[in-house]
Amino acid sequence: MIAFIIRRLLQSVIVMLVVSFVSFSMFNFLGDPINNMVGQDATEAERENLRRVLGLDKPFYLQFLVYLGNAIQGNFGTSYRLGMPVVNALAERLPATLELVFCAAGLALLVGVPLGVYTGLHRDRWLSKVFLTLSLIGISLPTFLIGILLILFFAVYLGWLPSFGRGDVVQLGFWSTGFFTLSGIKALVLPSITLALFQLTLVMRLVRAEMLEVLRTDYIKFARARGLSNRAVHFGHALANTMVPVITITGLQIGSLIAFAIVTETVFQWPGMGLLFLQAVQFVDIPVMSSYLVLIAFFFVAINLIVDLLYYFVDPRLRADRAVAGGH
C-alpha cells in the first residue's frame, strides 16, 4: 500500500513538472508582457528597466527555475491586469468555483445514481424510456445553450431566479460563501443545473449499463438461488459492485467540472476562476493564465490520486492481486 502511494505521488510530481513547464512557456511565446504593462509613450530605457525588475532578461532555464521555486512557495507573480498577487486573485475566486462545482457534482450523483438504478432494474417500463430519452437531450445539447434556455424560462419569463451574479455572500474567515443567504442559494440554482446536466446523464447511463452487466453475472444468480430478497440482491450485491467504475468516472469528471466551468461561469457571469481566466486571456495576463493552468492540473492530479486510493479500497480484487504479486 505504501509503495503504491509513493509510486502515485512520484507520477503526480512528474505530471506537475510537465504542466509547469508548459504554462511557464506561455511567458515566452504569447507576446511581450511589457507592452501590456506600459503605455505607448514609455521609453526604451523604461521598458528595459521593467524587464529587468520582472526577471525577463534572464535565460529561459533560469527563469523557469525561479518560477518553480516561487510556485513551490505559493508565489505566482503579479497580475498584469489587476496589479495584485495572482495567488490573491485566485483565492478570491476559488470559493465561487468550488461551491458551484460542489453543487453540480452533488446534484449529478444524487439524481443520476437513483435514475441509473431505476432504469437498470426496470428497463422495460415506460418511465425508464422517458428518463433515457430526456438523458439524450441533456447529453446532446451544448452547455451554453442549456444555460441560455434556463435563463430565458426561469429568469426572464417566470422571474423566479436571478440570471447572473452570485447574490449576497457571507465571509467566513478567508472563505466567502453564498450558502447562508437566500439570494446566494437562488443564484446557485441555475448555474448548478447547467453544469450538472451533462454529468447527471453520464452518471445515469453509466450506472444503468453497469447494473445490467452485473445482474447477468453468476454470483447474482447464486445470491438469488440462496433465497435472498430482491432488495438485498440489488442494493447489497449489484449496486456495490456497480459503484467501482462510477467512482472512477465521477472523480475524473469532478476535475472536468472545475476545468470546464468556464462556459457556465461566462453565461451566468459567475465570479469564479473560469471567468477570471477568460478576462486574463482578453488582456494577455500571462501570470494569471499560467497559474490557472497549474492550479487546474493540481486539482486533476489530486483528484486522480484520491480516486485511485478509493478504487483500491472499494475493489477487493485489486488488493488480492497485489497480495498475490507480493507473495510471488
C-alpha positions as CSV (number, residue, x, y, z in Angstrom):
1,M,0.0,0.0,0.0
2,I,2.8,2.4,0.9
3,A,4.7,1.6,-2.3
4,F,1.5,2.2,-4.2
5,I,1.1,5.6,-2.7
6,I,4.7,6.6,-3.2
7,R,4.6,5.5,-6.9
8,R,1.5,7.5,-7.5
9,L,3.0,10.6,-5.7
10,L,6.1,10.4,-7.9
11,Q,3.9,10.2,-11.0
12,S,2.0,13.2,-9.8
13,V,5.2,15.2,-9.3
14,I,6.3,14.4,-12.9
15,V,2.9,15.5,-14.2
16,M,3.1,18.8,-12.3
17,L,6.6,19.5,-13.6
18,V,5.5,19.0,-17.2
19,V,2.4,21.2,-16.7
20,S,4.6,23.8,-15.0
21,F,7.0,23.9,-17.9
22,V,4.1,24.2,-20.5
23,S,2.5,27.0,-18.5
24,F,5.8,28.8,-18.0
25,S,6.5,28.6,-21.7
26,M,3.5,30.9,-22.2
27,F,5.6,33.7,-20.9
28,N,7.9,33.4,-23.9
29,F,5.5,32.6,-26.7
30,L,2.4,34.6,-26.0
31,G,3.7,38.1,-26.8
32,D,5.6,40.6,-24.8
33,P,4.0,41.3,-21.5
34,I,5.9,44.6,-21.2
35,N,3.8,46.0,-24.0
36,N,0.7,45.4,-21.8
37,M,2.1,47.0,-18.7
38,V,3.5,50.2,-20.0
39,G,1.9,52.9,-22.2
40,Q,2.9,53.7,-25.8
41,D,4.8,56.7,-24.5
42,A,7.2,54.7,-22.4
43,T,10.9,55.0,-23.4
44,E,13.1,52.0,-24.3
45,A,15.0,52.6,-21.0
46,E,11.8,52.3,-19.0
47,R,10.9,49.1,-20.8
48,E,14.3,47.6,-20.2
49,N,14.2,48.6,-16.6
50,L,10.8,46.9,-16.1
51,R,12.0,43.8,-17.9
52,R,15.0,43.6,-15.6
53,V,12.8,44.1,-12.5
54,L,10.5,41.2,-13.6
55,G,13.4,39.0,-14.4
56,L,12.5,38.7,-18.1
57,D,16.1,39.5,-19.2
58,K,17.5,36.2,-17.7
59,P,18.0,33.0,-19.8
60,F,15.0,30.7,-20.2
61,Y,16.1,27.9,-17.9
62,L,17.0,30.4,-15.1
63,Q,13.5,32.0,-15.4
64,F,12.0,28.5,-15.2
65,L,13.9,27.6,-12.1
66,V,13.0,30.9,-10.4
67,Y,9.4,30.3,-11.5
68,L,9.4,26.8,-10.0
69,G,10.9,28.0,-6.7
70,N,8.4,30.8,-6.4
71,A,5.5,28.4,-7.3
72,I,6.5,26.0,-4.6
73,Q,6.4,28.9,-2.1
74,G,2.9,29.9,-3.4
75,N,4.2,32.9,-5.3
76,F,2.8,33.0,-8.8
77,G,3.8,36.6,-9.7
78,T,1.7,39.7,-10.1
79,S,-1.3,40.0,-12.4
80,Y,-0.6,42.4,-15.3
81,R,-4.3,43.5,-15.4
82,L,-5.2,43.6,-11.7
83,G,-1.9,44.7,-10.3
84,M,-2.2,42.3,-7.4
85,P,-0.5,39.0,-6.5
86,V,-2.0,36.2,-8.6
87,V,-2.5,33.9,-5.6
88,N,-4.7,36.5,-4.0
89,A,-6.8,36.9,-7.2
90,L,-7.2,33.2,-7.5
91,A,-8.0,32.8,-3.8
92,E,-10.8,35.4,-4.1
93,R,-12.4,33.5,-7.0
94,L,-11.7,29.9,-5.7
95,P,-14.7,29.7,-3.3
96,A,-17.2,30.6,-6.0
97,T,-15.9,28.0,-8.4
98,L,-15.7,25.2,-5.8
99,E,-19.2,25.9,-4.4
100,L,-20.6,25.7,-7.9
101,V,-18.7,22.5,-8.7
102,F,-19.7,21.0,-5.4
103,C,-23.4,21.7,-6.0
104,A,-23.2,20.4,-9.6
105,A,-21.4,17.2,-8.6
106,G,-23.8,16.6,-5.7
107,L,-26.8,17.1,-8.0
108,A,-25.4,14.8,-10.6
109,L,-24.8,12.0,-8.1
110,L,-28.0,12.4,-6.0
111,V,-30.1,12.3,-9.1
112,G,-28.0,10.3,-11.6
113,V,-27.4,7.2,-9.4
114,P,-31.0,6.6,-8.4
115,L,-32.2,7.2,-12.0
116,G,-29.5,4.8,-13.3
117,V,-30.5,2.1,-10.8
118,Y,-34.2,2.5,-11.6
119,T,-33.7,2.4,-15.4
120,G,-31.3,-0.6,-14.9
121,L,-33.8,-2.6,-12.8
122,H,-36.9,-1.6,-14.8
123,R,-35.6,-1.2,-18.3
124,D,-38.9,-2.1,-20.0
125,R,-41.1,0.4,-18.1
126,W,-42.3,3.4,-19.9
127,L,-40.9,5.7,-17.2
128,S,-37.4,4.3,-17.8
129,K,-37.7,5.1,-21.5
130,V,-38.8,8.6,-20.7
131,F,-35.7,9.1,-18.5
132,L,-33.4,7.7,-21.2
133,T,-35.0,10.0,-23.8
134,L,-34.5,13.0,-21.6
135,S,-30.9,12.0,-20.9
136,L,-30.3,12.0,-24.6
137,I,-31.4,15.7,-24.7
138,G,-29.2,16.5,-21.7
139,I,-26.1,14.9,-23.2
140,S,-26.6,16.3,-26.7
141,L,-27.3,20.0,-26.0
142,P,-24.2,22.2,-25.5
143,T,-23.8,23.7,-22.1
144,F,-24.1,27.3,-23.1
145,L,-27.4,26.6,-24.8
146,I,-28.8,24.9,-21.8
147,G,-27.8,27.9,-19.7
148,I,-29.4,30.3,-22.0
149,L,-32.7,28.3,-22.1
150,L,-32.8,28.1,-18.3
151,I,-32.2,31.9,-18.1
152,L,-34.9,32.5,-20.6
153,F,-37.5,30.4,-18.9
154,F,-36.8,30.8,-15.1
155,A,-35.3,34.3,-15.1
156,V,-36.9,36.1,-17.9
157,Y,-40.4,34.6,-18.3
158,L,-41.1,33.4,-14.7
159,G,-38.7,35.7,-12.8
160,W,-38.1,33.1,-10.1
161,L,-34.3,33.0,-10.2
162,P,-31.5,35.5,-10.9
163,S,-29.9,35.3,-14.3
164,F,-26.4,36.4,-13.3
165,G,-24.1,37.0,-10.3
166,R,-23.5,35.2,-7.1
167,G,-26.0,37.0,-4.8
168,D,-25.2,38.0,-1.3
169,V,-22.3,36.2,0.3
170,V,-21.1,35.7,3.9
171,Q,-17.4,36.0,4.8
172,L,-16.2,33.1,7.0
173,G,-12.6,33.8,7.5
174,F,-10.9,33.7,4.1
175,W,-13.9,31.8,2.6
176,S,-16.9,33.7,1.1
177,T,-20.0,31.6,0.7
178,G,-23.5,32.1,-0.6
179,F,-24.9,29.0,1.2
180,F,-26.2,31.2,4.1
181,T,-28.2,33.8,2.2
182,L,-31.4,33.3,0.2
183,S,-30.1,35.3,-2.8
184,G,-26.9,33.3,-2.7
185,I,-28.8,30.0,-2.8
186,K,-31.1,31.2,-5.5
187,A,-28.1,32.4,-7.6
188,L,-26.6,28.9,-7.4
189,V,-29.6,27.0,-8.8
190,L,-29.4,27.8,-12.5
191,P,-25.6,27.6,-12.9
192,S,-25.5,24.3,-10.9
193,I,-28.2,22.7,-13.0
194,T,-26.5,23.9,-16.2
195,L,-23.1,22.5,-15.1
196,A,-24.6,19.3,-13.7
197,L,-26.8,18.2,-16.6
198,F,-24.2,16.6,-18.7
199,Q,-22.6,14.8,-15.7
200,L,-26.0,13.7,-14.5
201,T,-26.9,12.0,-17.7
202,L,-23.4,10.4,-17.9
203,V,-23.7,9.0,-14.3
204,M,-27.2,7.7,-15.0
205,R,-26.2,5.9,-18.2
206,L,-23.1,4.5,-16.6
207,V,-24.9,3.2,-13.6
208,R,-27.6,1.7,-15.8
209,A,-25.1,-0.1,-18.0
210,E,-23.1,-1.4,-15.0
211,M,-26.3,-2.6,-13.3
212,L,-27.4,-4.5,-16.4
213,E,-24.0,-6.1,-16.7
214,V,-23.7,-7.1,-13.0
215,L,-27.3,-8.5,-12.9
216,R,-26.2,-11.1,-15.5
217,T,-23.2,-12.4,-13.6
218,D,-23.2,-15.8,-11.8
219,Y,-22.8,-14.5,-8.3
220,I,-26.1,-12.6,-8.6
221,K,-27.7,-15.8,-9.8
222,F,-26.2,-17.7,-6.8
223,A,-27.5,-14.9,-4.5
224,R,-31.0,-15.4,-5.8
225,A,-30.7,-19.2,-5.5
226,R,-29.8,-18.7,-1.8
227,G,-33.2,-17.1,-1.3
228,L,-32.0,-13.5,-0.8
229,S,-34.7,-10.8,-1.3
230,N,-34.6,-8.6,-4.4
231,R,-33.6,-5.6,-2.2
232,A,-30.6,-7.5,-0.8
233,V,-29.5,-8.7,-4.2
234,H,-30.0,-5.3,-6.0
235,F,-28.6,-3.0,-3.3
236,G,-26.4,-5.3,-1.3
237,H,-24.6,-7.0,-4.1
238,A,-25.3,-5.5,-7.5
239,L,-25.1,-1.8,-6.6
240,A,-22.0,-2.2,-4.5
241,N,-20.1,-3.7,-7.5
242,T,-21.6,-1.1,-9.8
243,M,-20.1,1.8,-7.9
244,V,-16.4,0.9,-8.7
245,P,-16.4,2.4,-12.2
246,V,-18.8,5.1,-11.1
247,I,-16.3,6.3,-8.5
248,T,-13.6,6.4,-11.1
249,I,-15.6,8.3,-13.7
250,T,-17.1,10.6,-11.2
251,G,-13.7,11.5,-9.8
252,L,-12.3,12.3,-13.2
253,Q,-15.5,14.3,-14.1
254,I,-15.1,16.5,-11.0
255,G,-11.8,17.6,-12.4
256,S,-13.5,18.3,-15.7
257,L,-16.2,20.3,-13.9
258,I,-13.6,22.6,-12.3
259,A,-11.7,23.0,-15.6
260,F,-14.7,23.5,-17.9
261,A,-16.8,25.6,-15.6
262,I,-15.6,28.4,-17.7
263,V,-18.6,28.3,-20.1
264,T,-21.1,28.2,-17.3
265,E,-19.4,31.0,-15.4
266,T,-19.3,33.1,-18.5
267,V,-23.0,32.6,-19.3
268,F,-24.1,33.4,-15.8
269,Q,-21.3,36.0,-15.1
270,W,-20.4,33.8,-12.1
271,P,-17.4,35.4,-10.4
272,G,-15.2,32.3,-10.3
273,M,-11.8,31.3,-11.6
274,G,-13.1,30.4,-15.0
275,L,-14.4,34.0,-15.6
276,L,-11.1,35.3,-14.2
277,F,-9.2,33.1,-16.8
278,L,-11.3,34.4,-19.7
279,Q,-10.7,38.0,-18.6
280,A,-7.0,37.2,-18.4
281,V,-7.0,35.8,-21.9
282,Q,-8.6,39.0,-23.3
283,F,-5.8,41.1,-21.6
284,V,-3.0,38.5,-22.2
285,D,-2.5,38.4,-18.5
286,I,0.0,35.6,-18.6
287,P,0.7,35.1,-14.9
288,V,-3.0,34.5,-14.2
289,M,-3.3,32.2,-17.3
290,S,-0.3,30.1,-16.4
291,S,-1.2,29.9,-12.7
292,Y,-4.8,28.9,-13.6
293,L,-3.4,26.0,-15.7
294,V,-1.1,24.9,-12.9
295,L,-3.9,25.0,-10.4
296,I,-6.3,23.0,-12.6
297,A,-3.6,20.4,-13.2
298,F,-3.1,20.2,-9.5
299,F,-6.8,19.6,-8.9
300,F,-6.7,16.8,-11.6
301,V,-3.7,15.2,-10.1
302,A,-5.1,15.3,-6.5
303,I,-8.5,14.0,-7.6
304,N,-6.9,11.2,-9.6
305,L,-4.8,10.2,-6.6
306,I,-7.9,10.1,-4.3
307,V,-9.8,8.1,-6.9
308,D,-7.0,5.6,-7.2
309,L,-7.0,5.2,-3.4
310,L,-10.8,4.8,-3.3
311,Y,-10.6,2.3,-6.1
312,Y,-8.0,0.3,-4.2
313,F,-10.3,0.2,-1.1
314,V,-13.6,-0.4,-2.9
315,D,-12.4,-3.2,-5.2
316,P,-11.1,-6.2,-3.2
317,R,-9.8,-7.8,-6.4
318,L,-7.0,-5.1,-6.6
319,R,-5.9,-5.9,-3.1
320,A,-6.0,-9.6,-3.8
321,D,-3.9,-9.2,-7.0
322,R,-1.3,-7.2,-5.2
323,A,-1.1,-9.6,-2.4
324,V,-0.6,-12.5,-4.8
325,A,2.0,-10.5,-6.7
326,G,3.8,-9.7,-3.4
327,G,3.7,-13.4,-2.5
328,H,5.5,-14.4,-5.6
